[in-house]
Amino acid sequence: MSAQVDESCVLVEGPWTHRFVGANGSRFHVVEAGTGPLVLFLHGFPEFWWAWHDIMTEVADAGFRAVAIDLRGYGASDKPPRGYDGYTMAADVTGLIRALGERSAMIVGAGAGGMIGWTAAAFHPKMVSRLVVLGAAHPLRLRAALFADPRGQFAATSPVLRFQVPRYEHVLTRDNAALIGELMHRWSGPTWAQTDEYADYEARCREAIRIPQAAFCALEAYRWVFRSALRLQGYRFVKLMQRPLITPTLQLHGALDTATLPRTAQGSGRYVIAPYEWRLIEDAGHFLHREATETVTGEILRWLKAH
């Protein structure tokens, strides 16, 4: 039997403030440090706000208001049964920007959080002044690669395809979320995966995903992507995502990423008409914000201060 876990496991103390903010009809757990222009950090799967704890403090020290959130359904944020579609999750981000008292923000997103970053910038261009995406292809680029690259991106996505199975969240959380550990190990660069830091991070993520309903909510976002593909809602989403991005965008990607292949992500720049840069981070996998923290922090700060 797995031990009971509650939301207190994500309320880690440090040089930041925890609070709860209402936005887009839900209550979000936000972690804040520093003052200045707003930078919103969006974690990926199977993470929570802790993904950014050291990067956000560096960004705060550099003169920004750094806010890392638990996405809808994760950590200590609300876990409603619905709202895991691209439209709602993009509106969560813009709702949070307003709830935090700002008209716009710079967004840094990793993995699934990077996909939300792409979407928020496409749907609400005036509210996203800068975008940094880590380990995430533009949603339309990923969609194309799933069809065009069956031995590459489609094969790499196979673990996520299993998320479509009803009640798969029980498989995910079994044995203290052992499967989450396997997925993180598979998606990480081999050097980092042998470190004590990795072991601690994996343990934290495995604990957080076992908060009641968190695994179900996390999978619902992936289920929506596939369910919507054959529906009018999905068709509309694709049409809206075809708008060229007017937000200056920096795309960082781990050269060893086995979840979103570098060759899949690399074509994303065609959707950006603003200043755009692509940088491949050597020896890093999918969690490059944890694997190459110093390099990634330097790149984020360079981009936030540029233009």
N, C-alpha and C positions, 0 to 999 in steps of 0.2 A: 504493500500500500504506500502511496505517496503521502508525505506529510501535508497538512493544510497550509496554504500560503495565502497571505492577504496583502493588500496594497501597501502596507507599511514597509515592505521590502524595497520599494523604489524611492522612499523618502530619505535618501542618503544625505547626511549633513555635510556641509562644506562651505566654501566661501561664496555662497549663493543663497537666494531666498526661494523657498517653495511657496506657491500660492495656487489658488483655483480661480479660473476665469470663465465666465459664461460667454459662449459664442456659438452662433448658428444653431441654437436650441439645445446645446449640450454643455457640460461642464468639463473644462480641460485642466489638467495638472500642468503648470508651467514652472520652470526653474530659471531664475533671472539673476544676472550679474552685470554690474557696470552701468554707465550712463552714456548717452550719445545717440547716434542714429541706430535704429532698430535692426538687428540681425536675428532672423528666426531660423532655428535649427530643427530639421525634420529627420527623425531616425528611420531606419528601414526594418525589415523583418529579419530575424525575430528579436529585435532590440527594444529599447525604451530610451528615455531621455539621456540616460547615463552614457550612451554612445558618444556624447559630445562633452563630457564633463571637463576634460582638460583643454580641449580646443576652445570651448566657450569662455573659460577663464582667461586664456591668452587674448582672445578677441576683445573681451571686456577691458583687459589691461591696456589694450591698444586704442581705447577711446570709443568703444561702441557699447550699446545696450544689447547684451547677448541673452537671448531667451531660447532655451531648449524646451520642447513640449513632449508630452506623451500623446501620440496620435490617438484619435478616436478609437476606442476599443483596447488600447494598450495601457499598461502601467496603472496609474491612479486616475486616469481620465474616465469619463463615462463610457459605458459599454452597452449602448442601445442595440436592439436587435437588427436595426436597419441603418442605412446611411453610408454603406461602404462602396458606393459608386464613385466614379471619378468626379462627377459634378459636385456632390456633397462634400467630398474630402478637400476639393479645391476651395469650396466656400467656407469650410472650417478654417482654412489658412487665412483667407481675407477677412473673415469674421474676427479671428484672433488679432489680426493687425489693428482693426478698428477698436476692439475691446481693450487693447493695450494702449489706446490713445493716439495712434499714428494713422496717417493717411496712406503710407506706403512703407515697405520694408525690403531689406535685402534677404534673400532666402538661400539657405544652404541645406541641401537634401541629399541623403545617401540611400541607395537601393530603392525600396518602395517610396521612401520620402523624396528621393530624386524624381521619381515619376510624378508624384504630387506637385513637386516644384515646377516641372515642365508644364503640367496642366494648369496650375494657378497662373503662371506667366502667360499662357496662351489665352485663358478665359478672362483674366483681369489684369491686362498689361500695365495699366496706370498704377496698380498697387504693388507691383514687383519691380523695384528699381535696379536690382542686380540679381543674378542667379548663379549659384555654384552647384553643379550636379556631380555627384560621386557614384560611380558604379551603377549608372542607370542610363539606358538608351532612351531617346525620345520615344513615346508610346507608339507612334506610327512606324518608326524605324524597327522597333522590337516586333511589332505585328508583321511587318514585311519579312523580317528575318526568320520568323517561325515557319513561314511558308516556303521561303526561298533557300533555306539552309537546313535541310532535315537532319543531316548528320552532325551539324554544328549546334546552332542555337536551339533547334527543336529538341535535340537529345539533351542539351544542357538544362532545358526547362522541364524535363521529365519528372523530377521530384515535385514540382509545383503542379503538374497535371494531376497528380494524386490528390491534391488538395480539393479537387472537385468531388471526391467521394463523400457522400453524406456521412456526418458524424466522425469524419476523419480526425477532428480535433481530439478525440479520445485516444487515438493512436499516437498523436503528436505529444500528448502530455503523460503517456504511460511511463512507468519506471523513472519518475522524476524528469520527464521530458528528455529521455535518452535520445530520441530521434532528432530533437532540436540540436543536441550536441553533435550528432553525426552530420547533419546538414551544415552546421557552422564549420566543422572540420573540413568537409568537402569543398566548401566555398572559400576557405582561407588559404593564404599563401603558406607553403610548407614550413618556412622558417619560423614565422610567427606562431603557427599552430603548435610548436614545440615549447613555447615559452610559458613561464608562470603567469605572465600578464594575460595570455590567451586563456589559460585555465580558469583564472578568476573571472574573466569576462564571460566565458561560456557558462560558468556556474550562475552568474547574475542573470543572464538572459534566460536560462532554463528555469530559474526560480520565477522570474517575472511573467513568463508565458503561462505559468500554472496558477496565476491569479484567476479566480473564477470568471469564466466567460472570455478571458483574453484570447485564448487559442481560437475559439469559435469566431470571434470578431476579426482576428488577423486573417483567417482563411476566407471570410466572407468577401474581403476586398479582391482576393484572387479569383474567387468564384464569379464575382460580378464581371470581371474582364472577359471570361469565357462565355458566361450566360448572355451577356449583352451583344456578343459578336453577331448573333443572328437576329437581333431585335432592332426596332426603330431607334430605341434609345442609344444603342451602340453605333448605329449609322450616323445619328446626329453628333455623337461624341467625335467620331472620326472627322466629320465635316468641320467641326469647330477646331479640332487640333491641327487642321491643315493651314490655319492662319499662320503666316510667318511671325516669329517672335521678334518683338521690338525691344526686348530686355537684353542688355549686355550679359553674355553667358560664358562662364568658364566650365569646361567639362574635364573632370579628372577621372582616370580609370586605371585600375590595377592591371598590369600586363598579364598577371596570372589569374584573373577573374574567371572562374568556371561557372558562375551563375548567369551573368550577362557577359558574353564573349566580347573582347575588345573590338573584333571586326564588326559585331552588331552595333555597338555603341558609336563607333567612329563615324558612321554616316549621319549622325544626328545634326551636325552643323548645317545641313541643307535647309533645315527648318528655321534658321536664325538669320535675320537680316541686319541685326545690330552687331556691334563688335563681338567676336566669338573666338575662343581659343580652346584647343584640345591638347591635353597633356597626358601621356601614358606614364604611370608610376611603376618603375621596374621593381621586381621582386615582391609586389603586393597583390593580394587577391581581392575578393569582393568587399572586405571590410577595411579598405585602405585608410579610412579615417582613424582606425585603431592600429593598423599595421605600419603605417608610415606617418605617424601623427605630426612630427616636426615638419616634414616636407609639405604635408597637406595644410597645416596651419599657416605656413609661410605663403603658400599659393592663395589661400582664402584671403589673408590680409592684403596681399598684393592686389587682388581683384576688387576687394571692397574699397580700397583707397584709390583705385585707378579711375580714368575717364573723368 
